[in-house]
Amino acid sequence: MQGGQTPDERRRTHFTPRQQQILELVAAGYSDKQIASKLRVSPRTVQSHLDRFFIEHGIHKRAAAVALLPLLKEGQAQNAARPEGR
């Protein structure tokens, strides 16, 4: 267990920069189609990012993803503060 987190805990606090962008837009009330237009990708691409995020974090609803966003950002900040390789 490195840095006080198990691999499962690290996975639960991880998201890609694109997932973060999408989740922030979801939190702001944008639809998949609006997010796709804003990010210049297809709505299916937006849905694929969300689907992967839902699977990785064991959630099933957009509201749950939005609720996780502050915790994920906190986890990212903690991970960034750790030295490389730890």
Buried (B, 14 or more C-beta within 10 A) or exposed (E): EEBEBEEEEBEBBBBEEBBBBBBBBBBEEBEBEBBBBBBEBEBEBBBEBBEEBBEBBEBEEBEEBBEBBEEBBEBBEEBEEEEEEE
